[in-house]
Each structure stands twice: as structure tokens, then as C-alpha cells.
Amino acid sequence: MSFNELLNQATSEVEAWQNSGKIRIFIGTGTCGRAAGALAVLDTINKELARHNIEASITHVGCIGLCYAEPLVDIIKPGQPRICYGYVTPETIVQIINDYILKDNPRPDLALGTIGEGSIAGIPLLFELPMLKSQVRIVLRNCGYIDPENINHYIARSGYSGLNKALRMTPDEIIAEIKESGLRGRGGAGFPTAQKWDFCRKAPGKEKYLICNADEGDPGAFMNRLLLEGDPHSVLEGMVIGAYAMGATQGYVYCRAEKPLAIARLRVALEQAKKSGLVGNNILDSGFNFPIAIREGAGAFVCGEETALIQSIEGKRGMPRPRPPFPATSGLWGKPTNINNVETWGNVSAILQKDGAWYAGFGTEKSKGTKTFALAGKIVRTGLIEVPMGITLRQIIYDIGGGVEGKDKEFKAIQTGGPSGGCIPASLLDLQVDYESLAQVGSIMGSGGMIVADSGTCMVDLAKFFLTFVQAESCGKCVPCRAGTTQMLDILTDITEGKGRPEDIALLLDLGDNIKAGALCALGGTAPNSVLTTIKHFRSEYEAHINEKRCPAGVCKNLIAFYINPEKCQGCSICLRNCPVDAISGDKRMIHIINQDQCIKCGTCLTVCPVKFSAVVKMSGEKPEVPDKLIPVGSWKKSEVKE
């Protein structure tokens, strides 16, 4: 079947769907939606529609990015805008169906806002929803709009038109288009995509491989997973375009088995693309053959590094190898191999659907286009976003993310680039987000994780958390990473437990610099970043832990203690009854006492103490004067105040 025939078929199906006169209901059934209860909501929708004999079209869509508000249900009544409802439960969806679908009351109290269908520069316009209105969605252009398991939905929105166009170009012309776009690899390092493709194309040999890196193992990162769940065809189209440009003969998508829904939807998309002649043999009657297979990884973080990933596909233990030779000349089974990540391939399909100059119109001089980020941590609106390169951290955190959660907290830092990235302080909130700017402050773009820390976060503890992950995920092949990260983690552990020494800060800096210089791969080379940047921007917190045996944020358990203020305790016994380890003693109307040797620092006593008393306090470093035996309430001798 020709592309025009595919397009006509897809357009007819989608137009019939849009113009059917039926109510259209979209429900987000990505991993985030399912985790929040979307399937239970879906079951209720089906039952309520049947009960009221309502004809409606229900479409499963991927995540639109509003993960904080899941489950999400959007409703389009004929002639009306698309209304997005968030935090939907089986109970609230019954109200929405009764009030809006049956009675035309849109229930603004339950709605997040409306979503527009217009466009700016060919990009879907999203408005009214605060998290979406500042975004430019190129990679995520279809997520939340289409059924990811219906290829016609993708084709009707210009899908595979980029491939159809590319097959009428020469490989050199395609690479030139990618070069003009300024696209850089979105997997972390930001290497120019066109240059990488050119290396592989010019490498000698008829057998060449192309790999999509969908490993994505960063804590708090979910950009690639949600793209595969919401729009897998955009990735497949980009891969076929790249394969044609480089002369690749076989493609692989390497995705960790921990992402079952992404893999399942990718398999469906791959079968549909094969049946439509868009993947496999004689693609669109061009004579070009390019089969794609899926390989599931076991979940090793190091396999995100391209040479370790290659080892894993070959059936070996995933461990990096020295470069050169680079994969472009000797990669999978010793053949020329190109590896780009999920987001890069999604960009490729968008660029060929339009052109390189269009894409280069977004971003900065050296960092073109857009970037997806996973917003997580202490922020009001967590979720998946896509913004033009050059946007500031302030715009991302406050305009899009809604600022830090909790009225009594302030923004303190943001970790960019995952566990191998750096912590950027509040003083750099107006920093532009692009490859060069992040590198200048000691951080990285990475694949796009962003974790926000508020004033209640201990930066030493946060650095230890990220280093713990990286150290555990080290393959152990090279000494700097294997032994160096272990030594750094031991030092951080001592500092957070009150055993730190004044010379530890200098030792951490020295170890970090040596690991970065001597590690075999990027995992080791970036492993010390969280420690080095927190020392640079939050050195005073390290010094307080070491010199004063105090955790300023009150987080490190060995450096904090809970006490009962004898002047405020009313002997109500609420804290005593709720203590999980019976560390509190006291009788009614007696001032209670916490046994410090028995206390596990869980904070339950602080949480349950009535606000009107506020008798429990958390302290770090200093120790207040408290009774050493039970005495009646009100008998504690207060300080005398002279008039």
C-alpha cells in the first residue's frame, strides 16, 4: 500500500471518529495514570455509560504530562471544547457523567481547564492549563491526543510523512537536514546527531546496526517511558529514517523489562507498522529493508552507556569498554553501529515531517529545539514537560511546576541530569537550561531528570542518596569508579552520622576530581557531580555536620533528637500511645519523657502532638534542659522574668 493510500485510510477513520456526533472521552492509561487508579475509573465509566444508555467513544491515550493530577479524563461534547478533569475517582466520574454529559453542567470545580486544538508554528496549542501553556511540544506532540495502539491516529496527524519524504531524498540530503536542525543527542552528552550519523554512514561495511536506547534508569526520570507509552510510532518512524540515511540493515530497541506497558505498546506499534509496510521489507515500495526487534534489559543502570548496552544485546555482561574504537566504526558484533535515545528519534520524525530550519527556530544558538524533562521532588506540579532550550530554571519551577509544595517551604536547589547530575542552588534560578549553561555550573543535561529540593532538604543527605545509587550501579570494571565511589560514600555516611572530620571535605573534592579524570565510562565520570556541586554551593551544611555535629535541615537521624518541652506538655499521652517503639514514658497529667537511646527518630510524636500544645520539638546539635524523671504537669520551674 502506498503512503497516500495509508493516509487516506487513516484520515477517513479519524474524521469519522471526530464527526460521529458521539461524545468523546479520553482517559490517560499510561503507567502514571494506572498507578493512580485510572483502570478503576475506566471501569466505572463503562458501567455508567451502559446504565444511562449513552453512546460515547472512549479512547485510551498516553500521559499528557500532568502526572500530579492523575487519573485524567478529558471529555469533548459535540461543538464544545475539550475539558480536562483531574484527580478523577470512580465517585467523581459518576458526578461528571451525571452533571456534564447528561445535564450540560461542566462542573468547573472538578475541571483543570480546557485544551485547545489550534497551533503555533505547527505545534499544538495548549492553553488554560497552567502546566501546559508555557510548553512547546514537538517530541510530545501526540501524547495525550492519540490512541498509541492505533496507527491511523498517528498517520492522520502527519505520522510517517517524514519517512515518506525521506525515502525520496538521498541519505546525504537527510543528514544535511538533521545538521541544519542543530539536533543534538538527547541521551545526555548532547553530541551532534548529524555528525554521529555521518560517521556511521561513512564507516565501511554492508552490515550496519541501529539502536534505540530506551534503558532510562535514572531515579525520578520517566521521559522515554512515557513517550513510548504515548506515541511509539514517532520513535519507530525516526529510527527508519535514520536507518535509511546511514544504510543500517537491522534495528533494535533496547528497553529495560521494568517498563512492561512501554514494551507492550511498542510491540503493538511495531506489528502495525510491519503490516502497513512502514517497517521490515520493501518499506513503502522503496526497496529499502529495515527490520526492528525489541531487546529487554535486566535493569542495570550502566547499560544506559552505549558500549555496555551493546555488550548486553550481544548476550554478555553489560560493562563498558574503552573507546576508540567507537560504535560508529565497531559496535554491535563488531559492525558499524549508531545509538540514539528515544527522545532523539522522536525529534527526527518531527524534523523530517517539517524541515531542519523549522526545528532550528526553537532554542538557543548552540542548543537547538526543545527538551523533555521529568519534574519530580518537592514541587507542586510533578510530571512530564517539554520546553524550548534556553528557558530558565525559574520559569520551569514556578511558571510550569507551580513552585515548591508547602507554604512553609522555600526552593533550595534542583538536581538536573539524574544521579550523575549536579545540584543547582536558588541563587542560580535564572540560569538558562541548555547544554553549555548547565555544564558551566557543574551539572549536566542528562536524559532530562529534574528533582526539586526545598528548604527541608539536607544537601549532604541528598548527595549521599544519589551517590548510593551510582555506587550500587557501578559495574566495577574500573578502579576509579568501583573503589572511588565506595570511599566517597563511606565518607558521606560518616559525615551524616556525626563522625565526620575537618579534612573530609578536601578529601571528597580530591576523590571526586580523580574519579572524573580516571573513570572508564560516563557513569563513573559523572558519578561525583552531586557531591562536588553540593560542596561548592552548600559547603556550610557540610561544615555544620562536621564541626557542630548538626544537620541544619534536621534530616540526618544521628544528628537530630526529639524532645518534649516540659513547659508545654499537658500529659495527654497521645504521643506515648502512638510511639511505635515505646520510647516515651509518662502518666496522665505527668510531663512525658522521650528515651533518647530507644527513640528511632521517626517523628511520629511530632506529627501526632496536638497543635494547640506543640509540645514535641525536633532539634539538631543543641540539647534542651528536660526533666530526668516524671513530674506533674505545670511543676517544671520556669525562668523568672524580672520586670
C-alpha positions as CSV (number, residue, x, y, z in Angstrom):
1,M,0.0,0.0,0.0
2,S,1.3,3.5,-0.9
3,F,1.7,6.2,1.7
4,N,-1.2,8.2,0.1
5,E,-3.4,5.2,0.5
6,L,-2.4,4.8,4.1
7,L,-3.0,8.5,4.7
8,N,-6.4,8.4,3.1
9,Q,-7.4,5.4,5.1
10,A,-6.2,7.0,8.3
11,T,-7.8,10.3,7.6
12,S,-11.2,8.7,6.8
13,E,-11.2,6.8,10.1
14,V,-10.2,9.7,12.2
15,E,-12.6,12.1,10.6
16,A,-15.4,9.7,11.0
17,W,-14.4,9.4,14.7
18,Q,-14.3,13.1,15.2
19,N,-17.5,13.8,13.3
20,S,-19.6,10.9,14.6
21,G,-21.7,13.2,16.8
22,K,-20.8,11.0,19.8
23,I,-19.3,12.3,23.0
24,R,-15.6,11.5,23.0
25,I,-13.9,10.5,26.3
26,F,-10.1,10.4,26.6
27,I,-8.6,8.6,29.6
28,G,-4.9,8.5,30.4
29,T,-3.9,4.9,30.8
30,G,-0.1,5.3,30.9
31,T,1.8,3.9,33.9
32,C,1.2,7.1,35.9
33,G,-2.5,7.0,35.3
34,R,-2.8,3.3,36.1
35,A,-0.8,3.8,39.3
36,A,-3.3,6.5,40.4
37,G,-6.3,4.3,39.6
38,A,-7.2,5.0,36.0
39,L,-8.4,1.5,35.3
40,A,-10.9,1.6,38.1
41,V,-12.2,4.9,36.8
42,L,-12.4,3.4,33.3
43,D,-14.5,0.5,34.6
44,T,-16.9,3.0,36.3
45,I,-17.2,5.0,33.0
46,N,-18.2,1.9,31.1
47,K,-20.8,0.9,33.7
48,E,-22.3,4.4,33.9
49,L,-22.5,4.8,30.2
50,A,-24.2,1.5,29.9
51,R,-26.6,2.3,32.8
52,H,-27.7,5.6,31.2
53,N,-27.6,4.1,27.6
54,I,-25.1,6.8,26.5
55,E,-23.3,6.3,23.2
56,A,-19.7,7.6,23.6
57,S,-16.3,6.9,22.1
58,I,-13.7,6.0,24.7
59,T,-10.0,6.5,23.7
60,H,-7.0,5.3,25.7
61,V,-4.2,7.9,25.5
62,G,-0.7,8.2,26.9
63,C,0.3,10.7,29.5
64,I,-0.2,14.3,28.6
65,G,2.3,15.3,31.3
66,L,0.0,16.3,34.2
67,C,1.2,13.3,36.3
68,Y,0.4,15.2,39.6
69,A,-3.3,15.3,38.7
70,E,-3.8,11.7,37.6
71,P,-6.1,10.0,36.8
72,L,-7.0,12.3,34.0
73,V,-10.3,12.2,32.0
74,D,-11.0,14.6,29.1
75,I,-14.4,15.0,27.6
76,I,-15.4,16.5,24.2
77,K,-19.1,17.1,23.6
78,P,-20.0,17.9,20.0
79,G,-19.4,21.6,19.4
80,Q,-17.7,22.1,22.8
81,P,-14.1,22.5,23.9
82,R,-12.1,19.6,25.3
83,I,-12.4,19.8,29.1
84,C,-9.7,18.1,31.2
85,Y,-10.7,16.7,34.6
86,G,-8.0,15.8,37.1
87,Y,-7.8,13.7,40.3
88,V,-10.7,11.6,39.0
89,T,-12.0,8.9,41.1
90,P,-14.8,6.3,40.5
91,E,-17.0,8.6,42.7
92,T,-16.3,11.9,40.9
93,I,-16.6,10.4,37.4
94,V,-20.2,9.4,38.3
95,Q,-20.8,13.1,39.2
96,I,-19.2,14.3,35.9
97,I,-21.2,12.0,33.8
98,N,-24.5,12.9,35.5
99,D,-23.8,16.7,35.6
100,Y,-22.0,17.3,32.4
101,I,-22.8,14.6,29.9
102,L,-26.5,14.4,31.0
103,K,-27.2,17.9,32.2
104,D,-24.6,20.2,30.5
105,N,-23.1,21.4,33.8
106,P,-19.3,21.1,33.1
107,R,-18.5,21.1,36.8
108,P,-15.7,23.7,36.8
109,D,-15.0,22.7,40.4
110,L,-13.7,19.4,39.2
111,A,-12.1,20.6,35.9
112,L,-8.4,21.5,35.5
113,G,-9.2,23.6,32.4
114,T,-9.6,23.3,28.6
115,I,-7.3,22.1,25.9
116,G,-7.2,23.8,22.5
117,E,-6.8,22.2,19.2
118,G,-5.1,25.2,17.4
119,S,-1.4,25.5,16.7
120,I,1.6,27.9,16.7
121,A,4.2,27.2,14.1
122,G,2.7,23.8,13.6
123,I,2.8,22.9,17.3
124,P,-0.4,22.0,19.1
125,L,-1.5,24.9,21.3
126,L,-2.4,24.0,24.8
127,F,-3.9,26.7,26.9
128,E,-5.8,27.3,30.2
129,L,-3.9,24.5,31.9
130,P,-1.0,26.3,33.8
131,M,1.4,23.5,33.4
132,L,0.9,23.2,29.7
133,K,0.5,26.8,28.4
134,S,4.3,27.6,28.5
135,Q,5.4,24.5,26.8
136,V,6.4,23.8,23.1
137,R,5.6,20.2,22.4
138,I,7.5,18.7,19.5
139,V,8.5,15.3,20.8
140,L,5.3,15.1,22.9
141,R,3.2,16.4,20.1
142,N,0.8,13.4,20.1
143,C,1.0,12.3,23.7
144,G,-2.4,12.6,25.2
145,Y,-4.1,13.2,21.9
146,I,-3.9,9.8,20.1
147,D,-4.5,6.2,20.9
148,P,-0.9,4.9,20.9
149,E,-2.2,1.5,19.7
150,N,-3.9,2.8,16.7
151,I,-1.5,3.6,13.8
152,N,-4.2,5.6,12.0
153,H,-4.3,8.1,14.8
154,Y,-0.6,8.7,14.3
155,I,-0.7,8.8,10.5
156,A,-3.7,11.3,10.5
157,R,-1.5,13.7,12.5
158,S,1.3,13.7,9.9
159,G,2.8,10.5,11.1
160,Y,5.2,8.7,8.7
161,S,5.0,11.6,6.3
162,G,8.6,12.3,7.4
163,L,9.6,8.8,6.3
164,N,7.7,9.1,3.0
165,K,9.6,12.3,2.4
166,A,12.9,10.9,3.4
167,L,12.6,7.9,1.0
168,R,12.5,10.5,-1.8
169,M,15.8,12.1,-0.6
170,T,19.3,10.9,-0.7
171,P,21.0,9.8,2.5
172,D,23.3,12.9,2.3
173,E,20.3,15.2,2.0
174,I,18.7,13.6,5.1
175,I,21.8,14.1,7.1
176,A,22.1,17.7,5.9
177,E,18.5,18.3,7.1
178,I,19.4,16.9,10.5
179,K,22.5,19.0,10.6
180,E,20.5,22.2,9.7
181,S,18.1,21.4,12.6
182,G,21.0,21.5,15.1
183,L,19.7,18.4,16.8
184,R,22.0,17.1,19.5
185,G,21.6,13.7,21.1
186,R,19.1,13.8,23.9
187,G,20.6,10.9,25.8
188,G,22.9,13.0,27.9
189,A,26.1,14.1,26.2
190,G,24.5,16.2,23.6
191,F,26.7,15.1,20.7
192,P,25.6,16.5,17.3
193,T,23.3,13.9,15.8
194,A,24.1,14.6,12.1
195,Q,27.8,14.2,12.8
196,K,27.2,10.9,14.6
197,W,25.1,9.6,11.7
198,D,27.7,10.7,9.2
199,F,30.4,8.7,11.0
200,C,28.3,5.6,10.8
201,R,27.2,6.2,7.2
202,K,30.9,6.5,6.0
203,A,32.1,3.5,8.0
204,P,33.0,0.6,5.7
205,G,30.8,-2.5,5.6
206,K,27.5,-3.5,4.2
207,E,26.1,-4.8,7.6
208,K,25.3,-1.9,10.0
209,Y,23.1,-1.7,13.1
210,L,20.9,1.0,14.5
211,I,19.9,1.0,18.2
212,C,17.3,3.0,20.2
213,N,18.5,3.3,23.8
214,A,15.3,3.1,25.9
215,D,17.1,1.9,29.1
216,E,16.4,5.1,31.2
217,G,17.3,4.1,34.7
218,D,17.7,7.4,36.4
219,P,15.7,7.8,39.7
220,G,12.8,10.2,39.0
221,A,13.2,10.0,35.2
222,F,10.3,8.9,33.0
223,M,10.6,10.9,29.8
224,N,11.4,8.0,27.5
225,R,9.0,5.6,29.1
226,L,6.0,8.0,28.7
227,L,6.9,8.8,25.1
228,L,7.0,5.0,24.2
229,E,3.7,4.6,26.1
230,G,2.0,7.6,24.5
231,D,3.5,7.8,20.9
232,P,5.6,4.8,20.0
233,H,5.2,5.3,16.2
234,S,7.1,8.6,16.4
235,V,10.2,6.7,17.6
236,L,9.8,3.9,15.1
237,E,9.5,6.5,12.3
238,G,12.6,8.3,13.4
239,M,14.5,5.0,13.5
240,V,13.6,4.0,10.0
241,I,14.6,7.5,8.7
242,G,17.9,7.2,10.4
243,A,18.5,3.7,9.1
244,Y,17.9,4.8,5.6
245,A,20.3,7.8,6.0
246,M,23.0,5.6,7.4
247,G,22.4,2.4,5.5
248,A,21.6,0.4,8.5
249,T,20.3,-3.2,8.0
250,Q,18.9,-4.1,11.4
251,G,17.4,-2.1,14.2
252,Y,17.0,-2.8,17.9
253,V,15.0,-1.1,20.7
254,Y,16.8,-1.8,24.0
255,C,14.3,-1.3,26.8
256,R,14.5,-2.5,30.3
257,A,12.0,-5.1,31.3
258,E,10.8,-2.9,34.2
259,K,8.7,-1.0,31.7
260,P,6.1,-3.6,30.7
261,L,3.5,-1.1,29.4
262,A,6.0,0.7,27.2
263,I,7.2,-2.6,25.7
264,A,3.7,-3.8,25.2
265,R,2.6,-0.7,23.3
266,L,5.8,-0.7,21.4
267,R,5.2,-4.3,20.3
268,V,1.7,-3.4,19.1
269,A,3.0,-0.4,17.2
270,L,5.8,-2.4,15.6
271,E,3.3,-5.1,14.3
272,Q,1.1,-2.4,12.9
273,A,4.0,-0.7,11.2
274,K,5.1,-4.0,9.7
275,K,1.6,-4.7,8.3
276,S,1.4,-1.3,6.8
277,G,4.7,-1.7,5.1
278,L,6.5,1.0,7.2
279,V,9.0,-1.3,8.9
280,G,10.5,-4.5,7.5
281,N,10.9,-5.4,3.9
282,N,10.5,-3.1,0.9
283,I,9.3,-0.1,3.0
284,L,6.7,1.9,1.1
285,D,7.7,0.1,-2.1
286,S,11.1,1.8,-2.0
287,G,13.2,-1.4,-2.0
288,F,14.7,-0.4,1.4
289,N,14.6,-3.1,4.1
290,F,14.9,-2.4,7.8
291,P,13.6,-4.9,10.4
292,I,13.3,-3.8,14.0
293,A,13.5,-6.1,17.1
294,I,13.0,-5.4,20.8
295,R,15.6,-6.4,23.3
296,E,14.7,-6.3,27.0
297,G,17.4,-5.3,29.5
298,A,17.6,-6.6,33.1
299,G,17.7,-3.1,34.7
300,A,21.4,-2.3,35.1
301,F,21.9,1.5,35.1
302,V,25.3,1.1,33.4
303,C,23.6,-0.4,30.4
304,G,22.5,3.2,29.5
305,E,26.1,3.7,28.4
306,E,26.3,2.7,24.8
307,T,29.2,0.2,24.9
308,A,27.7,-1.6,27.9
309,L,24.3,-1.6,26.1
310,I,26.0,-3.3,23.1
311,Q,27.5,-5.9,25.3
312,S,24.1,-6.6,26.8
313,I,22.4,-7.1,23.4
314,E,25.2,-9.5,22.5
315,G,24.3,-11.6,25.5
316,K,27.3,-10.6,27.6
317,R,27.5,-8.9,30.9
318,G,26.8,-5.2,30.4
319,M,30.2,-3.5,31.1
320,P,31.7,-0.5,29.2
321,R,34.7,-0.9,27.1
322,P,37.4,1.6,26.2
323,R,36.8,3.9,23.2
324,P,38.1,4.1,20.5
325,P,37.1,2.2,18.5
326,F,33.7,4.0,18.7
327,P,30.5,2.1,17.9
328,A,30.1,4.1,14.7
329,T,33.0,2.0,13.3
330,S,33.0,-1.1,15.5
331,G,29.9,-1.6,17.6
332,L,27.4,-4.4,17.8
333,W,29.1,-7.7,16.8
334,G,32.0,-5.6,15.6
335,K,29.9,-3.9,12.9
336,P,29.3,-0.1,12.5
337,T,26.5,0.9,14.9
338,N,24.6,4.0,15.6
339,I,22.9,4.5,19.0
340,N,20.5,7.4,19.9
341,N,17.9,7.5,22.6
342,V,14.1,7.6,22.5
343,E,13.8,11.3,22.5
344,T,16.3,11.8,19.8
345,W,14.4,9.5,17.4
346,G,11.1,11.3,18.3
347,N,12.7,14.5,17.2
348,V,14.0,13.0,14.0
349,S,10.5,12.1,12.9
350,A,9.2,15.6,13.7
351,I,12.1,17.3,11.8
352,L,11.5,15.3,8.6
353,Q,7.8,15.9,8.8
354,K,8.7,19.6,8.6
355,D,12.3,20.6,8.0
356,G,15.5,21.4,9.7
357,A,15.1,25.2,9.6
358,W,11.8,25.0,11.4
359,Y,13.3,23.0,14.2
360,A,16.3,25.3,14.5
361,G,13.9,28.1,15.1
362,F,13.5,26.9,18.7
363,G,16.2,27.0,21.4
364,T,19.5,28.8,21.6
365,E,22.4,29.2,19.2
366,K,24.2,26.1,20.3
367,S,21.3,24.1,21.8
368,K,18.5,23.9,19.3
369,G,15.0,22.7,19.7
370,T,13.2,21.5,22.8
371,K,13.9,19.2,25.7
372,T,11.7,17.0,27.7
373,F,12.1,16.9,31.5
374,A,10.6,14.8,34.2
375,L,9.7,17.2,37.1
376,A,9.8,15.4,40.4
377,G,10.6,16.1,44.1
378,K,9.3,18.9,46.2
379,I,7.3,20.7,43.5
380,V,3.5,21.3,43.2
381,R,3.1,20.0,39.7
382,T,5.1,16.9,39.1
383,G,5.0,15.5,35.6
384,L,6.5,15.4,32.1
385,I,7.2,18.7,30.3
386,E,8.7,19.8,27.0
387,V,10.2,23.3,26.8
388,P,12.5,25.2,24.3
389,M,16.2,25.2,25.1
390,G,17.2,28.4,26.8
391,I,14.2,28.6,29.2
392,T,15.3,29.5,32.7
393,L,15.0,27.3,35.8
394,R,12.8,29.9,37.4
395,Q,10.3,29.5,34.5
396,I,10.3,25.7,34.8
397,I,10.0,25.6,38.5
398,Y,7.4,28.4,39.1
399,D,5.5,29.0,35.9
400,I,5.2,25.4,34.8
401,G,5.8,23.5,38.1
402,G,3.9,25.8,40.3
403,G,6.8,26.3,42.8
404,V,7.7,24.2,45.8
405,E,4.9,22.4,47.7
406,G,4.1,23.6,51.2
407,K,3.6,27.2,52.2
408,D,6.3,27.0,54.9
409,K,9.0,25.8,52.5
410,E,11.2,27.6,50.0
411,F,13.0,26.5,46.9
412,K,16.6,25.4,47.8
413,A,18.1,23.5,44.9
414,I,17.4,21.4,41.8
415,Q,19.2,18.3,40.7
416,T,19.4,18.1,36.9
417,G,20.6,15.2,34.8
418,G,19.7,12.4,37.2
419,P,22.0,10.9,39.9
420,S,25.1,11.8,37.8
421,G,24.0,15.4,37.5
422,G,24.7,18.4,39.8
423,C,22.7,20.3,42.3
424,I,22.0,23.9,41.3
425,P,21.1,26.4,44.1
426,A,18.4,29.0,44.4
427,S,20.9,31.8,43.6
428,L,21.1,30.4,40.0
429,L,17.4,30.3,39.4
430,D,17.7,32.5,36.3
431,L,20.2,30.1,34.7
432,Q,19.3,29.2,31.2
433,V,18.7,25.5,30.6
434,D,20.9,24.4,27.8
435,Y,24.0,22.1,27.4
436,E,26.6,24.9,27.8
437,S,24.9,26.7,30.8
438,L,24.4,23.6,32.8
439,A,28.0,22.4,32.2
440,Q,29.3,25.8,33.4
441,V,27.8,25.3,36.9
442,G,29.0,21.7,37.2
443,S,25.8,19.9,36.2
444,I,24.6,18.1,33.0
445,M,21.5,17.9,30.9
446,G,21.5,14.2,31.1
447,S,18.4,12.5,29.7
448,G,16.2,15.1,31.4
449,G,15.5,14.3,35.1
450,M,14.8,17.3,37.3
451,I,14.4,16.8,41.1
452,V,13.5,19.8,43.2
453,A,14.7,20.2,46.8
454,D,13.1,22.5,49.3
455,S,14.4,24.2,52.5
456,G,13.6,21.0,54.4
457,T,16.2,19.0,52.4
458,C,19.6,18.2,53.7
459,M,22.0,18.6,50.8
460,V,24.6,16.3,52.3
461,D,22.0,13.6,52.7
462,L,20.7,14.3,49.1
463,A,24.3,13.9,47.8
464,K,24.6,10.6,49.7
465,F,21.3,9.4,48.2
466,F,22.5,9.9,44.6
467,L,26.0,8.6,45.3
468,T,24.5,5.5,46.9
469,F,22.6,4.8,43.7
470,V,25.6,5.4,41.4
471,Q,27.9,3.3,43.6
472,A,25.5,0.4,43.7
473,E,25.1,0.6,39.9
474,S,28.8,0.7,39.1
475,C,29.8,-2.3,37.1
476,G,33.1,-2.5,39.0
477,K,35.3,-2.8,35.9
478,C,37.5,0.3,36.6
479,V,39.1,1.1,39.9
480,P,38.3,4.9,40.0
481,C,34.6,4.2,39.8
482,R,34.5,1.0,41.8
483,A,36.8,2.0,44.7
484,G,36.5,5.8,44.5
485,T,32.7,6.0,44.8
486,T,32.8,3.4,47.6
487,Q,35.3,5.6,49.5
488,M,33.3,8.8,48.9
489,L,30.1,7.1,50.1
490,D,31.9,5.9,53.3
491,I,33.0,9.5,54.0
492,L,29.5,10.9,53.3
493,T,28.0,8.3,55.6
494,D,30.4,9.3,58.4
495,I,29.5,12.9,57.9
496,T,25.8,12.3,58.1
497,E,26.2,10.1,61.2
498,G,28.2,12.7,63.1
499,K,31.6,11.1,62.6
500,G,33.0,13.5,60.0
501,R,36.4,15.0,60.2
502,P,37.5,18.5,59.2
503,E,39.7,17.1,56.4
504,D,36.8,15.1,54.9
505,I,35.7,17.9,52.6
506,A,39.1,18.3,50.9
507,L,39.3,14.5,50.6
508,L,35.9,14.3,48.9
509,L,36.9,17.0,46.4
510,D,40.2,15.2,45.7
511,L,38.5,11.9,45.2
512,G,35.8,13.4,43.0
513,D,38.3,15.0,40.7
514,N,40.3,11.8,40.4
515,I,37.2,9.7,39.6
516,K,36.1,12.1,36.9
517,A,39.5,12.0,35.3
518,G,40.1,8.3,35.5
519,A,36.8,6.5,35.1
520,L,36.3,4.4,32.1
521,C,32.8,5.5,31.1
522,A,30.4,8.4,31.6
523,L,28.7,6.7,34.7
524,G,32.0,7.0,36.6
525,G,33.0,10.2,35.0
526,T,29.9,12.0,36.3
527,A,29.3,10.0,39.5
528,P,30.9,12.6,41.8
529,N,28.8,15.5,40.4
530,S,26.2,15.5,43.2
531,V,28.9,15.7,45.9
532,L,31.1,18.2,44.1
533,T,28.2,20.6,43.4
534,T,26.7,20.4,46.9
535,I,30.1,21.1,48.4
536,K,30.5,24.1,46.0
537,H,27.1,25.6,46.7
538,F,26.3,24.3,50.2
539,R,29.6,23.9,51.9
540,S,28.3,25.4,55.1
541,E,26.0,22.4,55.5
542,Y,28.9,20.1,55.3
543,E,30.8,22.2,57.9
544,A,27.8,22.2,60.2
545,H,27.6,18.4,60.1
546,I,31.4,18.0,60.7
547,N,32.2,20.8,63.1
548,E,29.0,21.2,65.0
549,K,27.6,17.7,64.7
550,R,24.4,19.4,63.5
551,C,22.1,18.9,60.5
552,P,20.7,22.3,59.6
553,A,17.7,20.8,57.8
554,G,17.0,18.4,60.7
555,V,17.1,15.3,58.4
556,C,20.2,13.2,59.4
557,K,18.9,10.9,62.1
558,N,22.1,10.5,64.0
559,L,22.3,14.3,64.4
560,I,18.7,15.0,65.4
561,A,16.7,14.3,68.5
562,F,13.0,14.7,69.6
563,Y,12.3,16.3,73.0
564,I,9.1,17.1,74.9
565,N,9.0,20.7,76.0
566,P,8.2,20.4,79.8
567,E,6.5,23.9,79.7
568,K,4.0,22.8,77.0
569,C,3.4,19.2,77.8
570,Q,-0.1,18.5,79.1
571,G,0.3,14.9,79.8
572,C,-2.4,13.8,77.3
573,S,-0.4,10.6,76.4
574,I,-1.2,10.9,72.7
575,C,2.5,10.7,71.8
576,L,3.0,7.8,74.1
577,R,0.2,5.8,72.6
578,N,1.4,6.4,69.1
579,C,5.2,5.8,69.6
580,P,6.0,2.6,67.6
581,V,8.9,1.6,69.8
582,D,7.5,2.6,73.3
583,A,10.3,5.1,73.7
584,I,8.0,7.6,75.6
585,S,7.2,7.3,79.3
586,G,4.6,9.2,81.3
587,D,1.3,9.1,83.0
588,K,-1.8,11.3,82.5
589,R,-1.1,14.8,83.8
590,M,2.6,14.0,84.1
591,I,5.2,15.6,81.8
592,H,6.3,12.9,79.3
593,I,9.9,12.0,78.6
594,I,11.5,10.5,75.4
595,N,14.1,7.8,76.0
596,Q,16.8,9.0,73.5
597,D,18.6,5.6,73.4
598,Q,15.4,3.9,72.4
599,C,14.0,6.6,70.0
600,I,14.3,5.7,66.3
601,K,13.8,9.3,65.2
602,C,10.6,8.5,63.2
603,G,8.9,11.8,64.1
604,T,5.6,10.2,64.9
605,C,5.4,12.0,68.2
606,L,5.9,15.4,66.5
607,T,3.2,14.5,64.0
608,V,0.5,13.5,66.5
609,C,1.1,16.1,69.2
610,P,-2.0,18.4,69.2
611,V,-1.3,21.7,67.5
612,K,-2.7,23.6,70.5
613,F,0.1,22.1,72.6
614,S,3.0,21.8,70.2
615,A,5.0,20.2,73.0
616,V,7.2,18.0,70.8
617,V,10.2,19.7,69.2
618,K,12.9,18.4,66.8
619,M,16.4,19.7,67.5
620,S,19.8,19.2,65.9
621,G,23.0,19.8,67.7
622,E,21.8,21.5,70.9
623,K,20.2,19.7,73.7
624,P,17.5,21.4,75.8
625,E,17.0,21.0,79.5
626,V,14.3,18.5,80.2
627,P,13.2,16.5,83.3
628,D,15.1,13.3,84.1
629,K,12.1,11.8,85.9
630,L,8.3,12.1,85.7
631,I,6.9,15.2,87.4
632,P,3.4,16.7,87.3
633,V,2.3,19.0,84.5
634,G,2.9,22.6,85.5
635,S,5.6,21.8,88.1
636,W,8.6,22.5,85.8
637,K,10.4,25.5,87.1
638,K,10.2,28.3,84.5
639,S,12.8,31.0,84.1
640,E,11.9,34.0,86.2
641,V,11.4,37.2,84.2
642,K,12.3,40.4,86.0
643,E,10.1,43.4,85.3
